[in-house]
Amino acid sequence: MTITAIVGANWGDEGKGKMTDVLSAESSYVVRYQGGSNAGHTIINNYGKFALHMLPSGVFYPNVMNVIGPGVALDVDAFTREREELLERGVPEPCLCVSDRAQIVLPVHRLLDELEEERLGARSFGSTKRGIAPFYMDKYAKLGIQVSDLYDKERLLLRLKQSLEAKNVLLENLYGREPIQPEDLLAELLEQAEKLRPFVCDTTTMLHKAYVNGESILLEGQLGALRDPDHGIYPYSTSSSTLAGFAPVGAGIPPYAISKVMAVVKSYSSCVGTGPFVSELDGTEADELRRLGGDAGEFGATTGRPRRVGWFDVVATRYGCMIQGATEVALTNLDVLGYLDTIPVCIGYELQDGTVTADFPVSAKIDKAKPILQHFKGWKCDISKARSFDELPIAAQQYVAFIESAIDVQIKYVSVGPRREQLIGI
């Protein structure tokens, strides 16, 4: 009996989708427990290359039940579109189940997200404009629409009226837009309800039974520890907790049920979006690392934006593993670094006042921090065909050993390419 949470230790984009895809082969359930369509997991398999934004990463295995938990911001259009794309590309019909307690991302959420980013201009937070912040504002203001509300027309209309009262004031007086009437959204939501109906169920009871029966469950996190609104680089964070500690809440399982927390860590640093990034590169160094990074380079699966890239950051990664409660680490993209004669690693920060720290600071202190670098010998060869740790060059083995020692968590897997089989167990 294992319940494993797979989470990111950094800014997101660490390769969680691949690890979930690989471990799904031995799982009965894969559960999305937070976030929405604002981040993507890239998966490469025999069917091709896929960027999943809403569906769990176990959808390529017909025997796996893929669950959208109650903590997820459900974008019904994205859910439907991704499922249809899978079928069109020859993927067998996935087993999907959506919690009747999950809440819906409304068109007005996406509109408000876009309008606010436009209003902020240069002061914006780099939103994906998928409606996530307005969605969670509604959720915690008790104005959200649950999936179960879609099947009670009178209740749904009442909930829409309550939700739109304040939003229309903003639309008219802050953004200069026409108000939205509840009836304008009702027909679209009722249509979505019918598309969603075959997949709706009580996922909480289902997962509790699975846990009691000793079935294997994977809990799939979105983004990474540094995007957490409480412990990350606030305000450049997402709007839901990205930590494994939230997984039992967002999935609906007992808090003591999780036996493993796998933190996924990239062999260098990358992120999409704004906010402090101490080891960040620019110019030709960044361009080269970005171009070589992964199967199609370092570009966001959701936005298509070029990812910001930098050297491996011990300070940020050790902190991320700590707050995730990582019991093990999967180190990804090691093959990408094979072009370097020497590999810099950020081992500490020099703060604005001259203080040197190995602890991850609060956002107010990190903005102007400078990286302290230590250099390691590169291996200058292609390692993508290695299938055991002993097959890696000595320099690559030493790099992995240093990272494991520096972050103080055992590295259990090393990924040397984007495909399932390009994974070394240690």
Backbone hydrogen bonds, N-H to C=O, Kabsch-Sander energy under -0.5 kcal/mol:
donor,donor_aa,acceptor,acceptor_aa,energy
4,T,217,I,-2.4
5,A,260,K,-2.5
6,I,4,T,-0.5
6,I,219,L,-3.0
7,V,5,A,-0.6
7,V,262,M,-2.7
8,G,223,L,-0.6
9,A,264,V,-1.9
19,M,15,G,-1.5
20,T,16,K,-2.7
21,D,17,G,-2.6
22,V,18,K,-2.6
23,L,19,M,-2.5
24,S,20,T,-1.7
25,A,21,D,-0.5
25,A,22,V,-1.0
26,E,23,L,-1.4
27,S,24,S,-2.0
28,S,216,S,-2.3
29,Y,216,S,-1.6
30,V,65,M,-2.3
31,V,218,L,-2.9
32,R,67,V,-2.9
33,Y,220,E,-0.9
39,A,36,G,-0.6
41,H,52,L,-2.9
42,T,40,G,-0.5
43,I,50,F,-2.9
44,I,418,P,-0.5
45,N,48,G,-2.5
48,G,45,N,-1.4
50,F,43,I,-3.0
52,L,41,H,-2.6
52,L,50,F,-0.6
59,V,56,P,-1.1
61,Y,58,G,-1.7
64,V,61,Y,-2.0
65,M,28,S,-2.8
66,N,64,V,-0.6
66,N,95,C,-2.5
67,V,30,V,-3.1
67,V,65,M,-0.5
68,I,97,C,-2.7
69,G,32,R,-2.7
69,G,67,V,-0.7
71,G,250,G,-2.2
72,V,69,G,-1.6
73,A,35,G,-2.7
74,L,72,V,-1.1
74,L,103,Q,-2.4
75,D,73,A,-0.6
76,V,74,L,-0.9
79,F,75,D,-2.5
80,T,76,V,-2.7
81,R,77,D,-2.7
82,E,78,A,-2.5
83,R,79,F,-1.9
84,E,80,T,-2.3
85,E,81,R,-2.0
86,L,82,E,-2.2
87,L,83,R,-2.0
88,E,84,E,-2.4
89,R,85,E,-1.6
90,G,87,L,-1.5
91,V,86,L,-2.5
95,C,64,V,-0.7
96,L,94,P,-0.6
97,C,66,N,-2.4
98,V,199,F,-3.4
99,S,68,I,-2.6
100,D,201,C,-1.6
102,A,99,S,-1.0
103,Q,72,V,-1.0
104,I,145,I,-2.7
105,V,74,L,-2.8
106,L,104,I,-0.6
109,H,106,L,-0.9
110,R,106,L,-1.4
111,L,107,P,-2.2
112,L,108,V,-2.5
113,D,109,H,-2.1
114,E,110,R,-2.1
115,L,111,L,-2.6
116,E,112,L,-2.4
117,E,113,D,-1.9
118,E,114,E,-2.1
119,R,115,L,-2.2
120,L,116,E,-2.4
121,G,117,E,-1.8
123,R,120,L,-2.3
124,S,121,G,-1.8
135,F,131,G,-1.9
136,Y,132,I,-2.6
137,M,133,A,-2.2
138,D,134,P,-2.1
139,K,135,F,-2.3
140,Y,136,Y,-2.2
141,A,137,M,-1.1
142,K,139,K,-0.9
143,L,138,D,-3.3
144,G,138,D,-0.8
146,Q,144,G,-0.6
147,V,102,A,-2.8
148,S,100,D,-1.8
149,D,146,Q,-1.1
150,L,146,Q,-0.6
150,L,147,V,-1.5
151,Y,148,S,-1.2
152,D,149,D,-1.6
156,L,152,D,-3.0
157,L,153,K,-2.4
158,L,154,E,-2.1
159,R,155,R,-2.6
160,L,156,L,-2.3
161,K,157,L,-2.2
162,Q,158,L,-2.2
163,S,159,R,-2.2
164,L,160,L,-2.3
165,E,161,K,-1.1
166,A,162,Q,-0.5
167,K,163,S,-0.7
168,N,164,L,-2.5
169,V,165,E,-0.9
170,L,166,A,-1.7
171,L,167,K,-2.9
172,E,168,N,-2.3
173,N,169,V,-2.5
174,L,170,L,-2.2
175,Y,170,L,-2.0
177,R,171,L,-4.0
184,D,181,Q,-1.4
185,L,181,Q,-0.7
185,L,182,P,-1.1
186,L,182,P,-1.5
187,A,183,E,-0.9
189,L,185,L,-2.3
190,L,186,L,-2.5
191,E,187,A,-1.9
192,Q,188,E,-2.2
193,A,189,L,-2.2
194,E,190,L,-1.3
195,K,191,E,-1.4
196,L,192,Q,-2.0
197,R,193,A,-1.6
199,F,196,L,-2.3
200,V,196,L,-0.6
200,V,197,R,-1.1
201,C,98,V,-2.4
203,T,201,C,-1.4
206,M,202,D,-1.7
207,L,203,T,-2.8
208,H,204,T,-2.1
209,K,205,T,-2.3
210,A,206,M,-2.0
211,Y,207,L,-2.5
212,V,208,H,-2.5
213,N,209,K,-2.1
214,G,211,Y,-1.4
215,E,210,A,-2.6
217,I,2,T,-2.3
218,L,29,Y,-2.7
219,L,4,T,-3.2
220,E,31,V,-3.3
220,E,218,L,-0.6
221,G,6,I,-2.9
221,G,219,L,-0.7
225,A,8,G,-1.5
226,L,10,N,-2.5
227,R,10,N,-0.5
227,R,224,G,-1.9
228,D,225,A,-1.6
232,G,228,D,-2.0
233,I,226,L,-2.9
234,Y,232,G,-1.7
236,Y,233,I,-2.4
237,S,235,P,-0.9
238,T,227,R,-2.8
246,F,243,L,-1.6
247,A,243,L,-0.5
247,A,244,A,-1.0
249,V,246,F,-0.5
250,G,246,F,-2.8
251,A,247,A,-2.2
252,G,248,P,-1.9
253,I,248,P,-1.9
257,A,254,P,-1.7
259,S,3,I,-2.3
260,K,3,I,-1.6
262,M,5,A,-2.8
263,A,261,V,-0.7
263,A,328,E,-2.6
264,V,7,V,-3.1
264,V,262,M,-0.6
265,V,330,A,-3.0
267,S,332,T,-2.2
269,S,310,G,-2.5
271,C,308,R,-2.1
280,E,277,F,-1.6
281,L,309,V,-3.1
285,E,282,D,-0.7
286,A,282,D,-0.9
287,D,283,G,-2.2
288,E,284,T,-2.5
289,L,285,E,-2.0
290,R,286,A,-2.7
291,R,287,D,-2.3
292,L,288,E,-2.0
293,G,289,L,-1.3
294,G,292,L,-0.7
297,G,294,G,-0.6
298,E,290,R,-2.6
299,F,297,G,-1.4
300,G,305,R,-3.1
304,G,300,G,-1.5
307,R,298,E,-2.9
308,R,271,C,-3.1
310,G,269,S,-2.3
311,W,279,S,-1.4
312,F,344,P,-0.6
314,V,312,F,-0.7
314,V,346,C,-2.8
315,V,346,C,-0.5
317,T,313,D,-2.3
318,R,314,V,-2.8
319,Y,315,V,-1.7
320,G,316,A,-2.6
321,C,317,T,-2.8
322,M,318,R,-2.0
323,I,319,Y,-2.6
324,Q,320,G,-1.6
325,G,321,C,-0.9
325,G,322,M,-0.7
326,A,321,C,-2.4
327,T,261,V,-2.5
328,E,261,V,-1.6
329,V,410,Q,-2.1
330,A,263,A,-2.0
331,L,329,V,-0.5
331,L,413,Y,-2.9
332,T,265,V,-2.8
332,T,330,A,-0.6
334,L,415,S,-1.8
335,D,415,S,-0.5
336,V,333,N,-1.0
337,L,334,L,-1.1
338,G,335,D,-1.6
339,Y,336,V,-0.7
340,L,337,L,-1.7
343,I,376,F,-3.3
345,V,374,Q,-2.1
346,C,312,F,-3.1
347,I,345,V,-0.7
347,I,372,I,-2.8
348,G,372,I,-1.0
349,Y,357,T,-2.9
350,E,370,K,-2.9
351,L,349,Y,-0.6
351,L,355,T,-3.4
354,G,351,L,-2.2
357,T,349,Y,-2.7
365,K,362,V,-1.6
366,I,362,V,-1.2
367,D,363,S,-1.2
369,A,366,I,-1.7
370,K,350,E,-2.4
372,I,348,G,-2.7
373,L,371,P,-0.6
374,Q,345,V,-2.6
376,F,343,I,-1.8
378,G,341,D,-3.1
380,K,340,L,-0.7
383,I,381,C,-0.5
386,A,383,I,-1.7
391,E,388,S,-1.0
392,L,389,F,-1.3
397,Q,393,P,-2.3
398,Q,394,I,-2.6
399,Y,395,A,-1.9
400,V,396,A,-2.2
401,A,397,Q,-2.5
402,F,398,Q,-2.3
403,I,399,Y,-2.1
404,E,400,V,-2.5
405,S,401,A,-2.1
406,A,402,F,-2.8
407,I,403,I,-2.4
408,D,404,E,-1.2
409,V,404,E,-0.9
412,K,329,V,-2.7
412,K,410,Q,-0.7
413,Y,329,V,-1.5
414,V,424,I,-2.4
415,S,331,L,-3.2
416,V,422,Q,-1.7
417,G,422,Q,-0.6
420,R,44,I,-0.6
422,Q,419,R,-1.4
423,L,421,E,-1.5
424,I,414,V,-3.1
425,G,423,L,-0.5
426,I,412,K,-3.0
